[in-house]
Amino acid sequence: MTPVLLVHGFATSADRTWGDNGWLDLLRDVGREPIAVDLLGHGQADKPHDPAAYEQLEALVAALLPDEPVDAIGFSLGARTILTIAADQPDRFNRIVATGVGANLFRDEPRDLIAKAIRGEGDTANPVSQYFAGLARQPGNDAEALIACMSCPRPRLDDGRLAKIACPVLVVIGDKDFAGPGEPLAEALPDAQLVTLSNLDHFATPKDFRVLDAALEFIGAAI
């Protein structure tokens, strides 16, 4: 059966996002092989402190894919990473689930705000920056590597680039998510469905059963 690529968000890991929240067990229960990767600077991956090293973020993930197309599920930075690969190499994916991303992909990211927060210099009244600062302090994280990752600009995903993604995409986002709304992303993709979930913020997305159910059904892995 078709393997499933899973890519986590910024300042977390494959184990925390997909293992702890049950995704890996559920996929294995239905006979789907999960390919749960740690992005450069995260989890068990190398953690360089040079921002230039993170120019290879997407290429390193693409290098782990088998020759045949896979399904893919990504959260936040992981969703952006998958969409970037799909725009450059459309034949690598059958179906994509992009969670925790939307209109933010078309905005300039506040990379400096998050980097300052990780250094302990951020706005204590900003819950988003403080959330990422808290994640950076979790065991196993390397704050300098995360700052380097955040300091390296990611490839821009504009309408023209997203139009190259040939496979069906499910965009799942909460109505309380700062990355939203999801409509601009769904409208820029040639073949997309949008699911907006009520009373769901960015940080709870990977653990919300509605997200998990929608994602697994879309890739044909529902129990």
C-alpha positions in Angstrom: 0.0 0.0 0.0 1.1 3.6 -0.5 3.4 4.9 2.1 2.5 8.2 4.0 5.0 11.0 4.5 4.5 12.9 7.7 6.3 16.2 8.4 6.0 18.1 11.7 6.0 21.8 12.4 8.6 24.2 13.7 10.3 23.4 17.1 8.8 20.0 17.5 9.5 16.5 16.1 8.1 13.5 14.4 7.8 11.6 17.7 6.0 14.5 19.4 3.6 15.4 16.6 2.8 12.1 15.0 3.8 9.5 17.6 2.5 11.0 20.8 -0.8 12.0 19.1 -1.5 8.5 17.7 -1.1 9.1 14.0 1.7 6.5 13.5 -0.2 3.7 15.3 -3.4 4.4 13.3 -1.6 4.4 10.0 0.1 1.1 10.8 -3.2 -0.4 11.9 -4.6 0.0 8.4 -1.4 -1.2 6.7 0.0 2.1 5.7 3.8 2.6 6.2 4.5 6.0 7.8 7.6 7.9 6.7 7.8 10.3 9.7 10.8 12.6 9.2 12.6 15.0 11.5 13.3 18.3 9.7 16.8 19.6 9.8 17.4 21.2 13.2 14.7 19.2 14.9 14.3 15.9 16.7 17.0 13.3 15.8 18.2 15.2 12.7 21.4 17.2 12.5 21.2 20.6 14.2 23.5 23.0 12.4 23.7 26.6 13.7 24.4 28.1 10.3 21.2 29.5 8.6 22.6 28.7 5.2 22.4 25.0 6.0 18.6 25.2 6.1 18.4 26.1 2.4 18.5 22.3 2.0 15.5 21.7 4.2 13.1 20.6 1.4 15.8 18.7 -0.5 16.7 16.6 2.5 13.0 15.6 2.9 12.6 14.8 -0.8 15.7 12.6 -0.7 14.0 10.3 1.8 11.0 9.6 -0.5 10.7 6.3 -2.3 10.7 6.3 -6.1 6.9 5.7 -6.3 4.5 8.5 -5.4 3.4 8.8 -1.7 0.6 10.4 0.2 1.7 13.2 2.6 0.4 14.9 5.7 2.1 18.0 7.1 1.6 20.4 9.9 2.6 24.1 9.7 6.2 24.2 8.6 5.9 20.6 7.6 2.9 21.4 5.4 4.8 24.3 3.8 7.7 21.9 3.2 5.5 19.3 1.5 3.8 21.9 -0.7 7.2 23.3 -1.8 8.4 19.9 -2.8 5.1 19.2 -4.6 5.4 22.4 -6.6 8.9 21.5 -7.7 8.4 17.8 -8.2 4.7 17.2 -8.8 5.0 13.5 -9.5 6.2 12.7 -6.0 2.7 12.7 -4.4 -0.7 11.1 -4.8 -2.6 13.2 -2.2 -1.5 15.9 0.3 -3.1 17.0 3.5 -1.9 20.4 4.6 -2.8 21.4 8.2 -2.1 24.6 10.1 -1.4 26.6 7.0 -3.5 29.1 4.9 -3.2 32.8 4.3 0.1 32.9 6.2 1.9 31.3 3.3 1.3 34.5 1.3 2.4 36.9 4.1 5.9 37.8 5.2 6.7 35.6 8.2 7.7 37.3 11.5 10.9 35.3 11.7 12.7 37.9 13.8 9.9 37.9 16.4 10.1 34.2 16.9 13.9 34.2 17.0 13.8 36.9 19.7 11.3 34.9 21.7 13.5 31.8 21.6 16.4 34.0 22.9 14.2 35.2 25.7 13.9 38.7 24.2 10.4 38.5 22.8 7.1 40.2 23.7 5.7 38.3 26.7 2.2 39.5 25.8 2.4 37.8 22.4 1.0 34.2 22.9 2.4 33.0 19.5 6.0 34.0 20.1 5.8 32.8 23.7 4.5 29.4 22.5 7.4 28.9 20.2 9.8 30.1 22.9 8.3 27.4 25.2 8.7 24.7 22.5 12.4 25.7 22.0 13.0 24.9 25.7 11.7 21.4 25.5 14.2 18.6 26.1 16.1 17.6 23.0 15.7 21.0 21.2 18.6 23.1 20.3 17.6 26.8 20.5 20.5 28.0 18.3 19.6 25.5 15.6 15.9 26.6 15.7 17.0 30.2 15.4 19.1 29.3 12.4 16.2 27.4 10.8 13.9 30.4 11.4 16.5 32.8 10.0 16.7 31.1 6.7 13.9 32.3 4.3 11.8 29.6 2.9 11.0 29.5 -0.9 8.0 31.7 -1.6 4.8 29.9 -2.4 2.9 32.3 -4.7 -0.1 31.5 -6.9 2.1 30.6 -9.8 4.1 28.1 -7.9 1.2 26.5 -6.2 -0.6 26.1 -9.5 2.1 23.5 -10.4 0.9 21.1 -7.7 -1.0 18.4 -9.7 -2.4 16.2 -7.0 -5.5 16.7 -4.8 -4.8 18.6 -1.6 -6.9 18.8 1.5 -6.4 22.0 3.5 -7.4 21.6 7.2 -7.3 24.7 9.5 -9.0 25.9 12.6 -11.1 29.1 12.7 -8.9 30.3 15.6 -5.6 29.6 13.8 -3.3 32.6 13.3 -2.2 30.9 10.0 -5.7 31.3 8.5 -8.0 31.7 6.9 -7.6 28.7 4.6 -9.5 30.1 1.6 -6.5 31.9 -0.1 -4.4 28.6 -0.1 -7.3 26.4 -1.3 -8.2 28.8 -4.0 -4.5 29.0 -5.3 -4.3 25.2 -5.6 -5.6 23.5 -8.8 -7.4 20.7 -7.0 -8.2 21.5 -3.3 -10.7 20.9 -0.6 -11.0 23.1 2.4 -12.1 22.0 5.9 -12.3 24.8 8.5 -12.8 23.5 12.1 -14.6 25.5 14.8 -12.9 26.5 18.0 -9.5 25.1 16.9 -6.3 27.0 17.2 -2.9 26.4 15.6 -1.2 24.6 18.5 -4.0 22.0 19.1 -4.3 21.0 15.4 -2.2 17.8 15.4 -4.0 16.4 18.4 -7.5 17.2 17.3 -9.4 14.1 16.3 -11.4 16.0 13.7 -8.1 16.8 11.9 -6.9 13.2 12.2 -10.2 11.8 10.9 -10.4 14.2 7.9 -6.8 13.6 7.0 -7.0 9.8 7.1 -10.3 9.7 5.2 -8.8 11.9 2.5 -5.8 9.6 1.9 -8.0 6.5 2.1 -6.6 5.3 5.5 -9.7 5.7 7.6 -10.5 2.7 9.9 
